[in-house]
Amino acid sequence: MAKNNVKKVSQEDTNKVAEKMYDNSDYEASDLIDMGTAITHEQASDDYTEGTIDGEIDSVNENGGLKSDKGKEIPREGF
C-alpha cells in the first residue's frame, strides 16, 4: 500500500477498539468493530473447540474419537 493511502486513526477510534468486549449481539451488528469482534470470537471459539481456525468441523465417532479430519465447513452467513 502506498504511504499516502494510509488513513490516520484518531485516539478516540483507537480507544473504542481497545475497550471493545465481545457481546452476543455483535453477530447481528452493522458496526465494523462489532462485526469484527463477532468474527474474531467465532475464530477463537473454533480454535478452542477444533484446534484450528480453518472453520471446519471434523467427524467423530460416538466415543468422541476422530473418524475423519476432512472437516465439514462451518457456514459463514449472518455477519
PyMOL Python script that loads the backbone (N, CA, C, O; Angstrom):
from pymol import cmd

cmd.read_pdbstr("""\
ATOM      1  N   MET A   1       0.859  -1.177   0.000  1.00  0.00           N
ATOM      2  CA  MET A   1       0.000   0.000   0.000  1.00  0.00           C
ATOM      3  C   MET A   1       0.898   1.230   0.000  1.00  0.00           C
ATOM      4  O   MET A   1       1.888   1.296   0.729  1.00  0.00           O
ATOM      5  N   ALA A   2       0.542   2.182  -0.814  1.00  0.00           N
ATOM      6  CA  ALA A   2       1.322   3.415  -0.881  1.00  0.00           C
ATOM      7  C   ALA A   2       1.185   4.192   0.412  1.00  0.00           C
ATOM      8  O   ALA A   2       0.134   4.175   1.054  1.00  0.00           O
ATOM      9  N   LYS A   3       2.247   4.869   0.786  1.00  0.00           N
ATOM     10  CA  LYS A   3       2.272   5.598   2.051  1.00  0.00           C
ATOM     11  C   LYS A   3       1.181   6.659   2.128  1.00  0.00           C
ATOM     12  O   LYS A   3       0.628   6.892   3.203  1.00  0.00           O
ATOM     13  N   ASN A   4       0.862   7.305   1.011  1.00  0.00           N
ATOM     14  CA  ASN A   4      -0.145   8.368   1.034  1.00  0.00           C
ATOM     15  C   ASN A   4      -1.575   7.838   1.136  1.00  0.00           C
ATOM     16  O   ASN A   4      -2.499   8.636   1.289  1.00  0.00           O
ATOM     17  N   ASN A   5      -1.794   6.522   1.058  1.00  0.00           N
ATOM     18  CA  ASN A   5      -3.128   5.947   1.190  1.00  0.00           C
ATOM     19  C   ASN A   5      -3.454   5.532   2.625  1.00  0.00           C
ATOM     20  O   ASN A   5      -4.560   5.063   2.896  1.00  0.00           O
ATOM     21  N   VAL A   6      -2.513   5.699   3.532  1.00  0.00           N
ATOM     22  CA  VAL A   6      -2.718   5.294   4.923  1.00  0.00           C
ATOM     23  C   VAL A   6      -3.585   6.323   5.625  1.00  0.00           C
ATOM     24  O   VAL A   6      -3.294   7.519   5.621  1.00  0.00           O
ATOM     25  N   LYS A   7      -4.677   5.818   6.237  1.00  0.00           N
ATOM     26  CA  LYS A   7      -5.599   6.698   6.959  1.00  0.00           C
ATOM     27  C   LYS A   7      -5.107   6.873   8.389  1.00  0.00           C
ATOM     28  O   LYS A   7      -4.803   5.895   9.073  1.00  0.00           O
ATOM     29  N   LYS A   8      -5.030   8.111   8.833  1.00  0.00           N
ATOM     30  CA  LYS A   8      -4.637   8.379  10.210  1.00  0.00           C
ATOM     31  C   LYS A   8      -5.832   8.078  11.115  1.00  0.00           C
ATOM     32  O   LYS A   8      -6.948   8.540  10.877  1.00  0.00           O
ATOM     33  N   VAL A   9      -5.570   7.308  12.138  1.00  0.00           N
ATOM     34  CA  VAL A   9      -6.625   6.897  13.071  1.00  0.00           C
ATOM     35  C   VAL A   9      -6.574   7.793  14.295  1.00  0.00           C
ATOM     36  O   VAL A   9      -5.505   8.066  14.841  1.00  0.00           O
ATOM     37  N   SER A  10      -7.750   8.247  14.718  1.00  0.00           N
ATOM     38  CA  SER A  10      -7.808   9.123  15.879  1.00  0.00           C
ATOM     39  C   SER A  10      -7.649   8.326  17.175  1.00  0.00           C
ATOM     40  O   SER A  10      -7.882   7.118  17.203  1.00  0.00           O
ATOM     41  N   GLN A  11      -7.256   9.003  18.226  1.00  0.00           N
ATOM     42  CA  GLN A  11      -7.131   8.364  19.535  1.00  0.00           C
ATOM     43  C   GLN A  11      -8.486   7.846  20.007  1.00  0.00           C
ATOM     44  O   GLN A  11      -8.562   6.813  20.672  1.00  0.00           O
ATOM     45  N   GLU A  12      -9.549   8.561  19.664  1.00  0.00           N
ATOM     46  CA  GLU A  12     -10.900   8.134  20.050  1.00  0.00           C
ATOM     47  C   GLU A  12     -11.250   6.786  19.398  1.00  0.00           C
ATOM     48  O   GLU A  12     -11.794   5.898  20.054  1.00  0.00           O
ATOM     49  N   ASP A  13     -10.930   6.641  18.092  1.00  0.00           N
ATOM     50  CA  ASP A  13     -11.177   5.380  17.403  1.00  0.00           C
ATOM     51  C   ASP A  13     -10.342   4.250  18.010  1.00  0.00           C
ATOM     52  O   ASP A  13     -10.828   3.134  18.189  1.00  0.00           O
ATOM     53  N   THR A  14      -9.096   4.551  18.319  1.00  0.00           N
ATOM     54  CA  THR A  14      -8.201   3.565  18.917  1.00  0.00           C
ATOM     55  C   THR A  14      -8.744   3.101  20.266  1.00  0.00           C
ATOM     56  O   THR A  14      -8.734   1.905  20.559  1.00  0.00           O
ATOM     57  N   ASN A  15      -9.212   4.024  21.078  1.00  0.00           N
ATOM     58  CA  ASN A  15      -9.766   3.681  22.394  1.00  0.00           C
ATOM     59  C   ASN A  15     -11.030   2.831  22.251  1.00  0.00           C
ATOM     60  O   ASN A  15     -11.256   1.911  23.037  1.00  0.00           O
ATOM     61  N   LYS A  16     -11.848   3.141  21.249  1.00  0.00           N
ATOM     62  CA  LYS A  16     -13.091   2.382  21.046  1.00  0.00           C
ATOM     63  C   LYS A  16     -12.774   0.917  20.761  1.00  0.00           C
ATOM     64  O   LYS A  16     -13.422   0.024  21.307  1.00  0.00           O
ATOM     65  N   VAL A  17     -11.787   0.669  19.914  1.00  0.00           N
ATOM     66  CA  VAL A  17     -11.391  -0.703  19.598  1.00  0.00           C
ATOM     67  C   VAL A  17     -10.774  -1.376  20.821  1.00  0.00           C
ATOM     68  O   VAL A  17     -11.096  -2.525  21.124  1.00  0.00           O
ATOM     69  N   ALA A  18      -9.894  -0.674  21.521  1.00  0.00           N
ATOM     70  CA  ALA A  18      -9.191  -1.247  22.669  1.00  0.00           C
ATOM     71  C   ALA A  18     -10.137  -1.601  23.809  1.00  0.00           C
ATOM     72  O   ALA A  18      -9.881  -2.553  24.545  1.00  0.00           O
ATOM     73  N   GLU A  19     -11.214  -0.860  23.967  1.00  0.00           N
ATOM     74  CA  GLU A  19     -12.149  -1.083  25.068  1.00  0.00           C
ATOM     75  C   GLU A  19     -13.260  -2.069  24.712  1.00  0.00           C
ATOM     76  O   GLU A  19     -14.046  -2.450  25.580  1.00  0.00           O
ATOM     77  N   LYS A  20     -13.332  -2.480  23.465  1.00  0.00           N
ATOM     78  CA  LYS A  20     -14.429  -3.336  22.996  1.00  0.00           C
ATOM     79  C   LYS A  20     -14.328  -4.733  23.577  1.00  0.00           C
ATOM     80  O   LYS A  20     -13.262  -5.349  23.566  1.00  0.00           O
ATOM     81  N   MET A  21     -15.442  -5.224  24.083  1.00  0.00           N
ATOM     82  CA  MET A  21     -15.556  -6.587  24.585  1.00  0.00           C
ATOM     83  C   MET A  21     -16.624  -7.294  23.751  1.00  0.00           C
ATOM     84  O   MET A  21     -17.575  -6.662  23.291  1.00  0.00           O
ATOM     85  N   TYR A  22     -16.466  -8.593  23.559  1.00  0.00           N
ATOM     86  CA  TYR A  22     -17.430  -9.381  22.796  1.00  0.00           C
ATOM     87  C   TYR A  22     -18.791  -9.364  23.468  1.00  0.00           C
ATOM     88  O   TYR A  22     -18.907  -9.465  24.690  1.00  0.00           O
ATOM     89  N   ASP A  23     -19.815  -9.236  22.642  1.00  0.00           N
ATOM     90  CA  ASP A  23     -21.196  -9.344  23.094  1.00  0.00           C
ATOM     91  C   ASP A  23     -21.932 -10.189  22.060  1.00  0.00           C
ATOM     92  O   ASP A  23     -21.674 -10.053  20.864  1.00  0.00           O
ATOM     93  N   ASN A  24     -22.835 -11.049  22.490  1.00  0.00           N
ATOM     94  CA  ASN A  24     -23.563 -11.929  21.585  1.00  0.00           C
ATOM     95  C   ASN A  24     -24.281 -11.160  20.473  1.00  0.00           C
ATOM     96  O   ASN A  24     -24.449 -11.682  19.371  1.00  0.00           O
ATOM     97  N   SER A  25     -24.700  -9.942  20.752  1.00  0.00           N
ATOM     98  CA  SER A  25     -25.408  -9.136  19.748  1.00  0.00           C
ATOM     99  C   SER A  25     -24.478  -8.687  18.616  1.00  0.00           C
ATOM    100  O   SER A  25     -24.960  -8.194  17.596  1.00  0.00           O
ATOM    101  N   ASP A  26     -23.159  -8.844  18.771  1.00  0.00           N
ATOM    102  CA  ASP A  26     -22.206  -8.461  17.728  1.00  0.00           C
ATOM    103  C   ASP A  26     -22.440  -9.230  16.432  1.00  0.00           C
ATOM    104  O   ASP A  26     -22.101  -8.737  15.357  1.00  0.00           O
ATOM    105  N   TYR A  27     -23.016 -10.433  16.517  1.00  0.00           N
ATOM    106  CA  TYR A  27     -23.280 -11.228  15.318  1.00  0.00           C
ATOM    107  C   TYR A  27     -24.328 -10.572  14.417  1.00  0.00           C
ATOM    108  O   TYR A  27     -24.383 -10.873  13.225  1.00  0.00           O
ATOM    109  N   GLU A  28     -25.144  -9.696  14.954  1.00  0.00           N
ATOM    110  CA  GLU A  28     -26.190  -9.034  14.177  1.00  0.00           C
ATOM    111  C   GLU A  28     -25.909  -7.548  13.986  1.00  0.00           C
ATOM    112  O   GLU A  28     -26.780  -6.808  13.531  1.00  0.00           O
ATOM    113  N   ALA A  29     -24.713  -7.110  14.327  1.00  0.00           N
ATOM    114  CA  ALA A  29     -24.369  -5.689  14.287  1.00  0.00           C
ATOM    115  C   ALA A  29     -24.054  -5.221  12.871  1.00  0.00           C
ATOM    116  O   ALA A  29     -23.730  -6.019  11.992  1.00  0.00           O
ATOM    117  N   SER A  30     -24.156  -3.910  12.673  1.00  0.00           N
ATOM    118  CA  SER A  30     -23.765  -3.316  11.393  1.00  0.00           C
ATOM    119  C   SER A  30     -22.485  -2.495  11.542  1.00  0.00           C
ATOM    120  O   SER A  30     -21.900  -2.082  10.540  1.00  0.00           O
ATOM    121  N   ASP A  31     -22.048  -2.256  12.764  1.00  0.00           N
ATOM    122  CA  ASP A  31     -20.812  -1.531  13.047  1.00  0.00           C
ATOM    123  C   ASP A  31     -19.620  -2.440  12.743  1.00  0.00           C
ATOM    124  O   ASP A  31     -19.606  -3.599  13.155  1.00  0.00           O
ATOM    125  N   LEU A  32     -18.623  -1.923  12.029  1.00  0.00           N
ATOM    126  CA  LEU A  32     -17.466  -2.736  11.637  1.00  0.00           C
ATOM    127  C   LEU A  32     -16.719  -3.309  12.828  1.00  0.00           C
ATOM    128  O   LEU A  32     -16.249  -4.446  12.772  1.00  0.00           O
ATOM    129  N   ILE A  33     -16.603  -2.551  13.893  1.00  0.00           N
ATOM    130  CA  ILE A  33     -15.896  -3.045  15.080  1.00  0.00           C
ATOM    131  C   ILE A  33     -16.657  -4.205  15.703  1.00  0.00           C
ATOM    132  O   ILE A  33     -16.057  -5.217  16.066  1.00  0.00           O
ATOM    133  N   ASP A  34     -17.971  -4.070  15.828  1.00  0.00           N
ATOM    134  CA  ASP A  34     -18.783  -5.148  16.398  1.00  0.00           C
ATOM    135  C   ASP A  34     -18.740  -6.396  15.516  1.00  0.00           C
ATOM    136  O   ASP A  34     -18.622  -7.512  16.021  1.00  0.00           O
ATOM    137  N   MET A  35     -18.835  -6.206  14.201  1.00  0.00           N
ATOM    138  CA  MET A  35     -18.773  -7.345  13.284  1.00  0.00           C
ATOM    139  C   MET A  35     -17.412  -8.033  13.374  1.00  0.00           C
ATOM    140  O   MET A  35     -17.333  -9.262  13.370  1.00  0.00           O
ATOM    141  N   GLY A  36     -16.343  -7.242  13.455  1.00  0.00           N
ATOM    142  CA  GLY A  36     -15.004  -7.805  13.590  1.00  0.00           C
ATOM    143  C   GLY A  36     -14.839  -8.579  14.877  1.00  0.00           C
ATOM    144  O   GLY A  36     -14.189  -9.624  14.902  1.00  0.00           O
ATOM    145  N   THR A  37     -15.425  -8.068  15.951  1.00  0.00           N
ATOM    146  CA  THR A  37     -15.366  -8.757  17.240  1.00  0.00           C
ATOM    147  C   THR A  37     -16.098 -10.092  17.160  1.00  0.00           C
ATOM    148  O   THR A  37     -15.624 -11.088  17.708  1.00  0.00           O
ATOM    149  N   ALA A  38     -17.247 -10.127  16.484  1.00  0.00           N
ATOM    150  CA  ALA A  38     -18.007 -11.370  16.334  1.00  0.00           C
ATOM    151  C   ALA A  38     -17.216 -12.402  15.533  1.00  0.00           C
ATOM    152  O   ALA A  38     -17.172 -13.575  15.903  1.00  0.00           O
ATOM    153  N   ILE A  39     -16.593 -11.970  14.439  1.00  0.00           N
ATOM    154  CA  ILE A  39     -15.815 -12.889  13.609  1.00  0.00           C
ATOM    155  C   ILE A  39     -14.602 -13.411  14.383  1.00  0.00           C
ATOM    156  O   ILE A  39     -14.296 -14.603  14.338  1.00  0.00           O
ATOM    157  N   THR A  40     -13.916 -12.510  15.093  1.00  0.00           N
ATOM    158  CA  THR A  40     -12.753 -12.917  15.891  1.00  0.00           C
ATOM    159  C   THR A  40     -13.170 -13.888  16.989  1.00  0.00           C
ATOM    160  O   THR A  40     -12.462 -14.857  17.263  1.00  0.00           O
ATOM    161  N   HIS A  41     -14.318 -13.633  17.621  1.00  0.00           N
ATOM    162  CA  HIS A  41     -14.822 -14.522  18.664  1.00  0.00           C
ATOM    163  C   HIS A  41     -15.104 -15.900  18.093  1.00  0.00           C
ATOM    164  O   HIS A  41     -14.774 -16.912  18.712  1.00  0.00           O
ATOM    165  N   GLU A  42     -15.717 -15.946  16.904  1.00  0.00           N
ATOM    166  CA  GLU A  42     -16.017 -17.235  16.284  1.00  0.00           C
ATOM    167  C   GLU A  42     -14.733 -17.984  15.941  1.00  0.00           C
ATOM    168  O   GLU A  42     -14.651 -19.195  16.146  1.00  0.00           O
ATOM    169  N   GLN A  43     -13.731 -17.278  15.420  1.00  0.00           N
ATOM    170  CA  GLN A  43     -12.458 -17.918  15.091  1.00  0.00           C
ATOM    171  C   GLN A  43     -11.788 -18.471  16.345  1.00  0.00           C
ATOM    172  O   GLN A  43     -11.277 -19.591  16.331  1.00  0.00           O
ATOM    173  N   ALA A  44     -11.787 -17.704  17.415  1.00  0.00           N
ATOM    174  CA  ALA A  44     -11.179 -18.161  18.663  1.00  0.00           C
ATOM    175  C   ALA A  44     -11.951 -19.348  19.232  1.00  0.00           C
ATOM    176  O   ALA A  44     -11.353 -20.294  19.745  1.00  0.00           O
ATOM    177  N   SER A  45     -13.268 -19.296  19.140  1.00  0.00           N
ATOM    178  CA  SER A  45     -14.104 -20.394  19.615  1.00  0.00           C
ATOM    179  C   SER A  45     -13.843 -21.660  18.798  1.00  0.00           C
ATOM    180  O   SER A  45     -13.737 -22.753  19.354  1.00  0.00           O
ATOM    181  N   ASP A  46     -13.740 -21.506  17.462  1.00  0.00           N
ATOM    182  CA  ASP A  46     -13.427 -22.646  16.597  1.00  0.00           C
ATOM    183  C   ASP A  46     -12.075 -23.235  16.968  1.00  0.00           C
ATOM    184  O   ASP A  46     -11.921 -24.453  17.058  1.00  0.00           O
ATOM    185  N   ASP A  47     -11.103 -22.368  17.182  1.00  0.00           N
ATOM    186  CA  ASP A  47      -9.759 -22.819  17.524  1.00  0.00           C
ATOM    187  C   ASP A  47      -9.763 -23.584  18.838  1.00  0.00           C
ATOM    188  O   ASP A  47      -9.118 -24.625  18.961  1.00  0.00           O
ATOM    189  N   TYR A  48     -10.486 -23.069  19.808  1.00  0.00           N
ATOM    190  CA  TYR A  48     -10.581 -23.724  21.111  1.00  0.00           C
ATOM    191  C   TYR A  48     -11.264 -25.083  20.977  1.00  0.00           C
ATOM    192  O   TYR A  48     -10.826 -26.065  21.575  1.00  0.00           O
ATOM    193  N   THR A  49     -12.339 -25.133  20.190  1.00  0.00           N
ATOM    194  CA  THR A  49     -13.113 -26.357  20.038  1.00  0.00           C
ATOM    195  C   THR A  49     -12.438 -27.362  19.121  1.00  0.00           C
ATOM    196  O   THR A  49     -12.330 -28.543  19.453  1.00  0.00           O
ATOM    197  N   GLU A  50     -11.985 -26.892  17.968  1.00  0.00           N
ATOM    198  CA  GLU A  50     -11.453 -27.778  16.939  1.00  0.00           C
ATOM    199  C   GLU A  50      -9.934 -27.856  16.898  1.00  0.00           C
ATOM    200  O   GLU A  50      -9.378 -28.824  16.379  1.00  0.00           O
ATOM    201  N   GLY A  51      -9.261 -26.854  17.436  1.00  0.00           N
ATOM    202  CA  GLY A  51      -7.813 -26.845  17.389  1.00  0.00           C
ATOM    203  C   GLY A  51      -7.250 -26.129  16.187  1.00  0.00           C
ATOM    204  O   GLY A  51      -6.032 -26.048  16.034  1.00  0.00           O
ATOM    205  N   THR A  52      -8.117 -25.600  15.318  1.00  0.00           N
ATOM    206  CA  THR A  52      -7.676 -24.853  14.141  1.00  0.00           C
ATOM    207  C   THR A  52      -8.626 -23.689  13.904  1.00  0.00           C
ATOM    208  O   THR A  52      -9.687 -23.604  14.521  1.00  0.00           O
ATOM    209  N   ILE A  53      -8.232 -22.792  13.003  1.00  0.00           N
ATOM    210  CA  ILE A  53      -9.133 -21.692  12.651  1.00  0.00           C
ATOM    211  C   ILE A  53      -9.599 -21.809  11.202  1.00  0.00           C
ATOM    212  O   ILE A  53     -10.028 -20.825  10.598  1.00  0.00           O
ATOM    213  N   ASP A  54      -9.512 -23.025  10.648  1.00  0.00           N
ATOM    214  CA  ASP A  54      -9.912 -23.216   9.257  1.00  0.00           C
ATOM    215  C   ASP A  54     -11.427 -23.258   9.077  1.00  0.00           C
ATOM    216  O   ASP A  54     -11.909 -23.297   7.945  1.00  0.00           O
ATOM    217  N   GLY A  55     -12.178 -23.252  10.167  1.00  0.00           N
ATOM    218  CA  GLY A  55     -13.633 -23.213  10.074  1.00  0.00           C
ATOM    219  C   GLY A  55     -14.244 -24.509   9.595  1.00  0.00           C
ATOM    220  O   GLY A  55     -15.280 -24.491   8.929  1.00  0.00           O
ATOM    221  N   GLU A  56     -13.633 -25.631   9.915  1.00  0.00           N
ATOM    222  CA  GLU A  56     -14.175 -26.927   9.521  1.00  0.00           C
ATOM    223  C   GLU A  56     -14.378 -27.801  10.757  1.00  0.00           C
ATOM    224  O   GLU A  56     -13.595 -27.760  11.705  1.00  0.00           O
ATOM    225  N   ILE A  57     -15.446 -28.588  10.720  1.00  0.00           N
ATOM    226  CA  ILE A  57     -15.776 -29.474  11.835  1.00  0.00           C
ATOM    227  C   ILE A  57     -15.391 -30.895  11.445  1.00  0.00           C
ATOM    228  O   ILE A  57     -15.852 -31.401  10.422  1.00  0.00           O
ATOM    229  N   ASP A  58     -14.554 -31.541  12.245  1.00  0.00           N
ATOM    230  CA  ASP A  58     -14.131 -32.908  11.972  1.00  0.00           C
ATOM    231  C   ASP A  58     -15.213 -33.893  12.402  1.00  0.00           C
ATOM    232  O   ASP A  58     -15.995 -33.614  13.311  1.00  0.00           O
ATOM    233  N   SER A  59     -15.248 -35.051  11.736  1.00  0.00           N
ATOM    234  CA  SER A  59     -16.192 -36.107  12.088  1.00  0.00           C
ATOM    235  C   SER A  59     -15.626 -36.935  13.224  1.00  0.00           C
ATOM    236  O   SER A  59     -14.456 -37.317  13.199  1.00  0.00           O
ATOM    237  N   VAL A  60     -16.457 -37.215  14.222  1.00  0.00           N
ATOM    238  CA  VAL A  60     -16.043 -38.049  15.351  1.00  0.00           C
ATOM    239  C   VAL A  60     -17.038 -39.181  15.550  1.00  0.00           C
ATOM    240  O   VAL A  60     -18.194 -39.078  15.139  1.00  0.00           O
ATOM    241  N   ASN A  61     -16.586 -40.268  16.185  1.00  0.00           N
ATOM    242  CA  ASN A  61     -17.478 -41.388  16.470  1.00  0.00           C
ATOM    243  C   ASN A  61     -18.226 -41.146  17.779  1.00  0.00           C
ATOM    244  O   ASN A  61     -18.082 -40.088  18.391  1.00  0.00           O
ATOM    245  N   GLU A  62     -19.016 -42.115  18.204  1.00  0.00           N
ATOM    246  CA  GLU A  62     -19.836 -41.951  19.408  1.00  0.00           C
ATOM    247  C   GLU A  62     -19.017 -41.787  20.680  1.00  0.00           C
ATOM    248  O   GLU A  62     -19.534 -41.300  21.686  1.00  0.00           O
ATOM    249  N   ASN A  63     -17.751 -42.184  20.655  1.00  0.00           N
ATOM    250  CA  ASN A  63     -16.866 -42.032  21.813  1.00  0.00           C
ATOM    251  C   ASN A  63     -16.038 -40.753  21.752  1.00  0.00           C
ATOM    252  O   ASN A  63     -15.212 -40.504  22.631  1.00  0.00           O
ATOM    253  N   GLY A  64     -16.255 -39.944  20.720  1.00  0.00           N
ATOM    254  CA  GLY A  64     -15.508 -38.706  20.568  1.00  0.00           C
ATOM    255  C   GLY A  64     -14.194 -38.879  19.828  1.00  0.00           C
ATOM    256  O   GLY A  64     -13.423 -37.928  19.704  1.00  0.00           O
ATOM    257  N   GLY A  65     -13.928 -40.091  19.332  1.00  0.00           N
ATOM    258  CA  GLY A  65     -12.704 -40.350  18.580  1.00  0.00           C
ATOM    259  C   GLY A  65     -12.818 -39.814  17.161  1.00  0.00           C
ATOM    260  O   GLY A  65     -13.907 -39.787  16.588  1.00  0.00           O
ATOM    261  N   LEU A  66     -11.718 -39.398  16.609  1.00  0.00           N
ATOM    262  CA  LEU A  66     -11.692 -38.820  15.269  1.00  0.00           C
ATOM    263  C   LEU A  66     -11.970 -39.890  14.215  1.00  0.00           C
ATOM    264  O   LEU A  66     -11.251 -40.886  14.134  1.00  0.00           O
ATOM    265  N   LYS A  67     -13.027 -39.680  13.397  1.00  0.00           N
ATOM    266  CA  LYS A  67     -13.317 -40.575  12.279  1.00  0.00           C
ATOM    267  C   LYS A  67     -12.653 -40.063  11.012  1.00  0.00           C
ATOM    268  O   LYS A  67     -12.144 -40.846  10.210  1.00  0.00           O
ATOM    269  N   SER A  68     -12.661 -38.746  10.832  1.00  0.00           N
ATOM    270  CA  SER A  68     -12.093 -38.151   9.625  1.00  0.00           C
ATOM    271  C   SER A  68     -11.633 -36.736   9.934  1.00  0.00           C
ATOM    272  O   SER A  68     -12.303 -35.992  10.650  1.00  0.00           O
ATOM    273  N   ASP A  69     -10.480 -36.376   9.383  1.00  0.00           N
ATOM    274  CA  ASP A  69     -10.024 -34.998   9.546  1.00  0.00           C
ATOM    275  C   ASP A  69     -10.367 -34.162   8.313  1.00  0.00           C
ATOM    276  O   ASP A  69      -9.896 -33.034   8.172  1.00  0.00           O
ATOM    277  N   LYS A  70     -11.181 -34.714   7.430  1.00  0.00           N
ATOM    278  CA  LYS A  70     -11.690 -33.969   6.272  1.00  0.00           C
ATOM    279  C   LYS A  70     -12.954 -33.250   6.741  1.00  0.00           C
ATOM    280  O   LYS A  70     -14.065 -33.743   6.548  1.00  0.00           O
ATOM    281  N   GLY A  71     -12.778 -32.098   7.348  1.00  0.00           N
ATOM    282  CA  GLY A  71     -13.866 -31.397   8.024  1.00  0.00           C
ATOM    283  C   GLY A  71     -14.948 -30.850   7.124  1.00  0.00           C
ATOM    284  O   GLY A  71     -14.752 -30.634   5.928  1.00  0.00           O
ATOM    285  N   LYS A  72     -16.095 -30.634   7.737  1.00  0.00           N
ATOM    286  CA  LYS A  72     -17.239 -30.011   7.076  1.00  0.00           C
ATOM    287  C   LYS A  72     -17.160 -28.516   7.372  1.00  0.00           C
ATOM    288  O   LYS A  72     -16.987 -28.121   8.525  1.00  0.00           O
ATOM    289  N   GLU A  73     -17.288 -27.678   6.332  1.00  0.00           N
ATOM    290  CA  GLU A  73     -17.165 -26.229   6.520  1.00  0.00           C
ATOM    291  C   GLU A  73     -18.286 -25.664   7.380  1.00  0.00           C
ATOM    292  O   GLU A  73     -19.445 -26.061   7.263  1.00  0.00           O
ATOM    293  N   ILE A  74     -17.916 -24.737   8.237  1.00  0.00           N
ATOM    294  CA  ILE A  74     -18.888 -24.025   9.060  1.00  0.00           C
ATOM    295  C   ILE A  74     -19.445 -22.884   8.213  1.00  0.00           C
ATOM    296  O   ILE A  74     -18.671 -22.098   7.666  1.00  0.00           O
ATOM    297  N   PRO A  75     -20.778 -22.774   8.091  1.00  0.00           N
ATOM    298  CA  PRO A  75     -21.352 -21.684   7.293  1.00  0.00           C
ATOM    299  C   PRO A  75     -21.006 -20.329   7.884  1.00  0.00           C
ATOM    300  O   PRO A  75     -21.046 -20.157   9.102  1.00  0.00           O
ATOM    301  N   ARG A  76     -20.668 -19.372   7.042  1.00  0.00           N
ATOM    302  CA  ARG A  76     -20.285 -18.025   7.477  1.00  0.00           C
ATOM    303  C   ARG A  76     -21.350 -17.019   7.077  1.00  0.00           C
ATOM    304  O   ARG A  76     -21.032 -15.964   6.529  1.00  0.00           O
ATOM    305  N   GLU A  77     -22.594 -17.329   7.341  1.00  0.00           N
ATOM    306  CA  GLU A  77     -23.678 -16.424   6.982  1.00  0.00           C
ATOM    307  C   GLU A  77     -24.161 -15.691   8.220  1.00  0.00           C
ATOM    308  O   GLU A  77     -23.990 -16.170   9.341  1.00  0.00           O
ATOM    309  N   GLY A  78     -24.756 -14.541   8.015  1.00  0.00           N
ATOM    310  CA  GLY A  78     -25.352 -13.800   9.115  1.00  0.00           C
ATOM    311  C   GLY A  78     -24.482 -12.710   9.694  1.00  0.00           C
ATOM    312  O   GLY A  78     -24.860 -12.076  10.680  1.00  0.00           O
ATOM    313  N   PHE A  79     -23.320 -12.478   9.100  1.00  0.00           N
ATOM    314  CA  PHE A  79     -22.454 -11.419   9.618  1.00  0.00           C
ATOM    315  C   PHE A  79     -22.615 -10.202   8.779  1.00  0.00           C
ATOM    316  O   PHE A  79     -21.973  -9.184   9.039  1.00  0.00           O
TER     317      PHE A  79
END
""", "prot")
cmd.dss("prot")
cmd.show_as("cartoon", "prot")
cmd.util.cbc("prot")
cmd.orient("prot")
